[in-house]
């Protein structure tokens, strides 16, 4: 497992150079909706998607634990593997307390991220990771519920190696599927683990 993770991270680093060149020519658009807006529609909602094993997963099936929800895509060269590795390390730091959390990865690229692709991708991270895909319409609906921005490079056309611009925060949802906190940049495992411990302490 460690060897496989190391290989994936090395590949991500090599792809970062090409990604940085692409970003310089394609400025990243920011999400248009503020998560802090008290009058906005609540974050989250119902869904029915397919996990990396081909099983149907609904929002209600996640309600027994807190959920760490991240939107990305398997061909992402840097942000996605870094964030998922941070989540993996943070949960490892929690030890036995990690049983109260479930990491969730939702693809913003359902055309390429089939259950088979996600099964291989998810294997490089926390074994509890649930990787979800679905129809473009189902993914678009969930993105709207979470106020997630993503857009395929409009200049990519039929390039099978296209990149997808997307917002990169992590959503913490409670045991009832209600929004708790938004981590705009989850790249520090120690800080994330500390925040999750604090959430458990407040619950008690």
C-alpha positions as CSV (number, residue, x, y, z in Angstrom):
1,X,0.0,0.0,0.0
2,X,2.8,2.5,0.9
3,X,4.6,1.7,-2.3
4,X,1.5,2.3,-4.3
5,X,0.8,5.6,-2.6
6,X,4.4,6.7,-3.2
7,X,4.2,5.9,-6.9
8,X,1.0,7.9,-7.2
9,X,2.4,10.9,-5.4
10,X,5.5,10.8,-7.6
11,X,3.3,10.7,-10.7
12,X,1.4,13.6,-9.4
13,X,4.5,15.6,-8.9
14,X,5.7,14.9,-12.4
15,X,2.3,16.0,-13.8
16,X,2.4,19.2,-11.7
17,X,4.8,20.9,-14.0
18,X,2.6,20.4,-17.0
19,X,-0.4,21.5,-14.9
20,X,1.3,24.7,-13.8
21,X,2.0,25.6,-17.5
22,X,-1.6,24.9,-18.3
23,X,-2.9,27.1,-15.4
24,X,-0.8,30.0,-16.5
25,X,-2.7,30.1,-19.7
26,X,-6.1,29.2,-18.2
27,X,-6.8,31.3,-15.0
28,X,-8.8,29.4,-12.5
29,X,-12.3,30.7,-11.9
30,X,-13.4,30.9,-8.3
31,X,-16.7,29.6,-6.9
32,X,-19.3,32.3,-7.2
33,X,-21.2,31.6,-4.0
34,X,-20.0,32.4,-0.5
35,X,-20.3,29.6,2.0
36,X,-20.7,32.2,4.7
37,X,-23.9,33.6,3.3
38,X,-26.6,33.1,6.0
39,X,-29.4,33.5,3.5
40,X,-28.1,30.9,1.0
41,X,-29.6,27.5,0.5
42,X,-28.2,25.0,3.1
43,X,-25.2,23.0,1.9
44,X,-25.7,19.3,1.2
45,X,-28.8,17.3,0.4
46,X,-30.0,13.9,-0.8
47,X,-28.2,11.9,-3.4
48,X,-28.0,8.4,-4.9
49,X,-24.6,7.6,-6.5
50,X,-22.4,4.6,-7.3
51,X,-19.3,3.8,-5.3
52,X,-16.0,2.3,-6.5
53,X,-17.4,-1.2,-6.0
54,X,-20.5,-0.7,-8.1
55,X,-22.8,-0.3,-5.0
56,X,-25.4,2.3,-4.7
57,X,-24.7,4.9,-1.9
58,X,-27.2,7.4,-0.6
59,X,-26.7,10.3,1.7
60,X,-28.7,8.5,4.4
61,X,-26.1,5.6,4.4
62,X,-23.5,8.1,5.6
63,X,-25.4,9.5,8.5
64,X,-24.0,7.3,11.2
65,X,-20.7,9.1,11.1
66,X,-19.3,12.5,10.2
67,X,-18.4,12.8,6.5
68,X,-15.4,14.5,5.0
69,X,-16.5,15.3,1.5
70,X,-14.1,16.3,-1.3
71,X,-14.9,16.9,-5.0
72,X,-12.2,16.2,-7.6
73,X,-11.2,13.8,-10.4
74,X,-8.8,10.9,-10.7
75,X,-6.7,12.6,-13.4
76,X,-6.1,15.6,-11.2
77,X,-2.3,16.2,-11.1
78,X,-1.9,17.8,-7.7
79,X,-4.7,19.2,-5.6
80,X,-6.8,16.0,-5.5
81,X,-4.1,13.5,-4.5
82,X,-2.6,16.0,-2.0
83,X,-6.0,16.6,-0.4
84,X,-6.9,12.9,-0.2
85,X,-3.5,12.1,1.3
86,X,-4.0,14.9,3.9
87,X,-7.4,13.3,4.8
88,X,-5.8,9.9,5.0
89,X,-3.0,11.1,7.3
90,X,-5.4,13.1,9.5
91,X,-7.6,10.0,10.1
92,X,-4.5,8.0,10.9
93,X,-3.6,10.5,13.5
94,X,-7.0,10.2,15.1
95,X,-6.4,6.5,15.8
96,X,-9.4,4.8,17.3
97,X,-11.4,8.1,17.0
98,X,-11.2,7.8,13.2
99,X,-14.2,5.4,13.4
100,X,-16.4,8.5,13.8
101,X,-15.5,9.8,10.3
102,X,-15.8,8.6,6.7
103,X,-13.8,10.2,3.9
104,X,-15.8,10.7,0.7
105,X,-14.5,11.5,-2.8
106,X,-17.0,12.7,-5.4
107,X,-15.9,12.9,-9.0
108,X,-16.5,16.0,-11.0
109,X,-15.5,14.0,-14.1
110,X,-18.1,11.2,-14.4
111,X,-17.4,10.7,-18.1
112,X,-13.9,9.2,-17.2
113,X,-14.3,8.3,-13.6
114,X,-16.1,5.0,-13.8
115,X,-16.4,2.7,-10.7
116,X,-13.5,0.7,-12.1
117,X,-11.3,3.7,-12.4
118,X,-12.3,5.0,-9.0
119,X,-11.6,1.6,-7.4
120,X,-8.0,1.7,-8.5
121,X,-7.6,5.3,-7.6
122,X,-9.2,5.0,-4.1
123,X,-6.9,2.1,-3.2
124,X,-4.0,4.5,-2.9
125,X,-5.6,6.3,0.0
126,X,-7.5,5.6,3.3
127,X,-9.2,2.1,3.0
128,X,-12.4,3.7,4.4
129,X,-12.6,6.1,1.4
130,X,-15.8,6.0,-0.5
131,X,-15.4,7.2,-4.1
132,X,-18.6,8.2,-5.8
133,X,-19.6,8.6,-9.4
134,X,-22.9,8.8,-11.3
135,X,-24.6,10.2,-14.3
136,X,-23.5,13.8,-15.4
137,X,-27.0,15.0,-14.3
138,X,-26.6,13.4,-10.8
139,X,-23.2,14.8,-10.3
140,X,-24.3,18.2,-11.5
141,X,-27.2,18.1,-9.0
142,X,-24.9,17.3,-6.1
143,X,-22.4,20.0,-7.1
144,X,-25.2,22.5,-6.9
145,X,-26.2,21.3,-3.5
146,X,-22.6,21.7,-2.2
147,X,-22.0,24.9,-4.2
148,X,-19.1,23.3,-6.0
149,X,-17.5,24.8,-9.1
150,X,-16.0,22.7,-11.8
151,X,-15.4,23.2,-15.5
152,X,-13.7,21.1,-18.2
153,X,-11.0,23.1,-20.1
154,X,-13.1,24.6,-22.9
155,X,-10.1,24.4,-25.2
156,X,-9.5,20.7,-24.6
157,X,-12.2,19.7,-27.1
158,X,-11.7,15.9,-27.7
159,X,-8.4,15.7,-25.8
160,X,-8.7,12.5,-23.7
161,X,-6.2,14.0,-21.2
162,X,-8.2,17.1,-20.5
163,X,-8.0,18.8,-17.1
164,X,-10.9,20.1,-15.0
165,X,-10.9,23.3,-13.0
166,X,-12.7,22.8,-9.7
167,X,-13.0,24.3,-6.2
168,X,-10.8,22.4,-3.8
169,X,-12.3,22.6,-0.3
170,X,-13.4,19.8,2.0
171,X,-16.8,19.8,3.6
172,X,-17.4,18.3,7.1
173,X,-20.9,17.0,7.5
174,X,-22.4,15.8,10.7
175,X,-24.1,12.5,11.5
176,X,-27.4,13.8,10.2
177,X,-25.9,15.1,6.9
178,X,-25.9,18.7,8.1
179,X,-23.1,21.1,7.2
180,X,-20.5,21.7,10.0
181,X,-17.4,23.3,8.5
182,X,-15.7,24.1,5.3
183,X,-11.9,23.6,5.0
184,X,-11.0,25.9,2.1
185,X,-7.5,24.4,1.9
186,X,-7.0,21.0,3.5
187,X,-3.2,20.5,3.0
188,X,-2.1,20.3,6.7
189,X,-2.9,16.9,8.2
190,X,-2.0,18.0,11.8
191,X,-4.4,21.0,11.6
192,X,-7.2,18.9,10.0
193,X,-6.8,16.2,12.7
194,X,-6.9,18.8,15.4
195,X,-10.1,20.3,14.0
196,X,-11.8,16.8,13.8
197,X,-10.8,16.1,17.4
198,X,-12.4,19.5,18.4
199,X,-15.6,18.5,16.6
200,X,-15.8,15.3,18.6
201,X,-15.1,17.1,21.9
202,X,-18.0,19.5,21.2
203,X,-20.3,16.6,20.4
204,X,-19.6,15.2,23.8
